[in-house]
Each structure stands twice: as C-alpha cells, then as structure tokens.
Amino acid sequence: MKKKGISNIKGMRHTKKASRVSLDDGFDRTQSSTLASLLDTWLAYLAERNYSKRTLDMNTWALRSFISWAELRDLKQAHSITKPHLESYQRYLYRYRKQDKQPLGVTTQRQRLGAVQRYFAYLCKHNYLLANPASELELPRKPHNHLPKGLSIDELQSLFSVPDITDPLGIRDRAILELLYATGARRSELVNLNLADIDLIAQTLHIIQGKGGKSRVVPIGTTAIYWLTQYLDKTRPLLELNHHETALFISGYGQRMSGTYIGNWVAKQIKLAGINKQGSCHLLRHSCATHMLENGADIRLIQQLLGHARLDTTQIYTQVAITHLKEVYNRTHPSSTGKKKA
C-alpha cells in the first residue's frame, strides 16, 4: 500500500454536526399557552407519532423563525395570533434578504409558512385554539418545474475517473460515486447507511428511514458492488478507529461522514471532471432515473427505486426522456431524415 494513501487518511479533516432540539432558545415559556411552549407540545406529539428526525428538525427550524419574528412584536401567546399577523409574516419572508443580499427562495418561504399552517392546525384540532388563523393563508405559488439535469454516460466516466484508485481514499471515493449513481440514493440516505444495510451476495441495499421516514430495498449494479467490495476489503479497515462504528462510509477520523461534506465533495469532483453543470449528489440521482427510463424501465419501478411518495414527482423524468426520444426520432425516422417519397 502506498504511503501517500496513509498520509492522506491521517491528514483528512471531518466535522461532525450534532442536531438536536433544545429548549435553551430564549423564547418565552412562562405559560403553557405561549407559542414556544405549544411548539414543544407539538414536537413531542410528532415524535410520539414516529415522525422522522428530519421532519422534526425541519419543523423546529421553521417555527423558531416564526416565533422569533412574533416575539419581537410582543406576540407571545398563540391565541393572540390572527390572520393579518400571519400575512404580515408572509410579507416579511418575501422581503427578507440574506447576508449575500439574496431573497429567500420560494421553496424556503413555502416550507416556513407550511410549518406554521401545520402548527396552528394541530393547536386547533387539539382544542388549544378555538379558531385556526392559518386556515386560509395562501402560500406563494410553487416555482416552475425545471427539467432535472443529469450526466451523460461520457460525463459519468469522466467523473468516475477523478478519484485516484491507487490511493485507499480514492477507492472509497469511487465506491461512493458508483453507489450514488447505481441506486439513485439521496446524500442523506448515503451517509446514514450502516454496514448491515448492504447485502453483497443479494446485491441489494436497505435504505432505512429515507425521506418521509419510509424505508425501501433497492438493487445495486455489478460495478458498484465491485467498488464496494474493494472499499470494504482494502480501505475501511485502515480508516476504522472504533470497532463499534457501524457506518458504511467513514471519514479519515473513523467517523460517519456528514451530508454537507458529501455534497460539497461531490460538487468538487464534478468540477474536477471538467463538467460544466451545477449540482452535486442529485445530478447522479437524476442520471440514474433518466438513463433507466431511456432504456425502457417502467416509471413505477423508478418511483420505487428513488423512494418517491407520489408518482407525479417521478413523472418529471418522462419529460427528459421525451427530449431524448425526439432526438432519436429526428435522427432515425424516415419522415424526419429529409427523405421524401417519390
């Protein structure tokens, strides 16, 4: 084994962020009827109903933004919030500018307002409020759906060639890229994988508690299996500092890798490959779905592979496939090749 690989492993840095709900946020909890106290009650209710940590974190983030806005205006009691207040908060989100002077995206505005709607619906349903001030709140219109961008086969080959497979870390990196493309897994799903979730003999991957708390089993292609085997045999033993670590992919410090790190790293690899497309892990996810559809896969099987709750989420890929079909049609169909019947 080359010393270069061992040196890189020791020198690599990785930050691990812990995410948890804390009551130490400075909000008013002097009474059980305050916005913050009732937020704690709602989050506990969601946890008891087995909602995913991702859902809890998203609602916590969104509602803290709202409560902070409300308390600055001396609106601390849930029953003091009216529809005009919520419409004012909506205008605040629209006019808000981040540190880079850019506005909040429409999707972000919808996420924050949607959490407010769900929060007040819960309060009304469970008799904490007599009327729901958010029931008629109109959210901003969804942005136009843009066709997902994927990578061509040639671009994928260029990307897969970036990791130095003579280096132990390069073997791990190649395995990560291959697995993302082979399974269409999200980056959060990838970093949450454990050793027990991979079945090399059956060539399957068990994604536990994916988006929306749903689990699924997906197949893994032969190429990805090969690189996973190389990683497990040659690299992971070098990275493992704690025999109790269950994560499939680990950092140079022997810890589970973070989604933020993986996202930034994949974006960097795409740039190093000379690919002029914006995106990160989702480019590989889009490529997986698009290439399968172009080669005849049923849309419902792709829905199952990607873990989409709704079929219409998956159907956007049919538009990409139609674009490809038109190109093939124009190139091969007699009525489009310029040849006319005598």
Long-range contacts (C-beta under 8 A, 24 or more apart in sequence): 1-168, 1-234, 1-238, 2-166, 2-167, 4-167, 5-166, 5-167, 5-168, 5-169, 5-170, 5-238, 6-168, 6-238, 8-167, 8-168, 8-169, 8-252, 9-168, 9-169, 9-238, 9-239, 9-252, 10-252, 11-252, 12-169, 12-251, 12-252, 12-253, 13-252, 13-253, 14-251, 14-252, 14-253, 14-255, 14-257, 14-258, 14-261, 15-258, 15-261, 16-255, 16-256, 16-258, 17-258, 17-260, 19-53, 19-57, 21-56, 21-57, 21-60, 25-64, 27-64, 27-67, 27-68, 27-71, 28-71, 28-76, 31-77, 33-77, 33-78, 33-79, 33-128, 34-76, 34-77, 34-78, 35-66, 35-67, 35-70, 35-71, 35-75, 35-76, 35-77, 35-78, 35-81, 36-67, 36-76, 38-78, 38-119, 38-123, 38-128, 39-63, 39-64, 39-67, 39-119, 41-128, 42-119, 42-122, 42-123, 45-122, 45-126, 50-213, 51-213, 52-209, 52-212, 52-213, 54-188, 54-211, 54-213, 55-212, 55-213, 58-111, 58-115, 59-115, 59-118, 59-119, 62-111, 62-112, 62-114, 62-115, 62-116, 63-115, 63-116, 63-119, 65-112, 66-112, 66-115, 66-116, 78-120, 78-123, 78-128, 78-129, 79-129, 81-120, 81-133, 82-133, 83-133, 83-134, 83-136, 83-137, 85-133, 86-116, 86-133, 86-134, 86-137, 87-137, 89-113, 89-116, 90-137, 90-140, 94-140, 105-143, 106-140, 106-141, 106-142, 106-143, 107-142, 107-143, 109-139, 109-140, 110-139, 110-140, 110-142, 113-137, 113-139, 113-140, 114-139, 145-316, 147-316, 147-319, 147-320, 147-323, 148-282, 148-286, 148-289, 148-290, 148-316, 148-317, 148-320, 149-277, 149-278, 149-279, 149-283, 149-286, 150-283, 150-286, 150-287, 150-289, 150-290, 150-291, 150-320, 151-275, 151-277, 151-283, 151-284, 151-287, 153-291, 155-273, 155-275, 155-277, 156-181, 156-287, 158-273, 158-274, 158-275, 159-269, 159-270, 159-273, 159-275, 161-273, 162-269, 162-272, 162-273, 163-269, 168-234, 168-235, 168-238, 168-239, 169-235, 169-252, 171-227, 171-230, 171-231, 171-234, 171-235, 172-231, 172-235, 172-236, 172-239, 172-249, 173-265, 173-269, 174-227, 174-230, 174-231, 175-224, 175-227, 175-228, 175-230, 175-231, 175-249, 176-249, 176-262, 176-266, 177-266, 177-269, 177-284, 178-221, 178-223, 178-224, 178-227, 178-228, 179-205, 179-220, 179-224, 179-227, 179-228, 180-266, 180-281, 180-284, 180-285, 180-288, 181-224, 181-284, 181-287, 181-288, 182-220, 182-221, 182-223, 182-224, 182-288, 183-207, 183-218, 183-219, 183-220, 183-224, 183-288, 183-305, 184-218, 184-284, 184-285, 184-288, 184-289, 184-305, 184-306, 185-218, 185-285, 186-210, 186-211, 186-281, 186-282, 186-285, 186-307, 187-259, 187-262, 187-263, 187-266, 187-280, 187-281, 188-259, 189-307, 190-249, 190-259, 190-262, 190-281, 191-247, 191-249, 191-256, 191-257, 191-258, 191-259, 191-262, 193-247, 193-248, 193-249, 194-246, 194-247, 194-248, 195-246, 195-247, 195-248, 196-246, 197-248, 198-228, 198-248, 200-225, 200-228, 200-229, 207-307, 210-307, 211-307, 212-307, 212-309, 214-307, 214-309, 216-304, 216-305, 216-307, 218-304, 218-305, 286-317, 286-320, 289-314, 289-317, 290-317, 290-320, 290-321, 290-324, 293-317, 293-318, 293-320, 293-321, 294-321, 294-324
